[in-house]
Amino acid sequence: MRYAIILRTLAQGPAPWRVIKHRLEDYEGRSINLVTMSQLLSTLVKLGIIEERDGEYVISDPVYRLAAGQL
């Protein structure tokens, strides 16, 4: 579910790391440690689903972005 929250957040537009982390924490109602957050984003980057541009994360492909908006 964490990946879905990240993608749903990014479907709304580019977001910096801290905004994504806060959205996950709001959803789960608890703090997420930095290592876990880094691993989640790193996995999505390695899969080519998201990328980092100018300090913000974005969904790489417009089709993925549309699909993420439906999550």
Secondary structure by P-SEA (a helix, b strand, c coil): caaaaaaaaaccccccaaaaaaaaaaaacccccaaaaaaaaaaaaaaccccccccccccccaaaaaaaaac
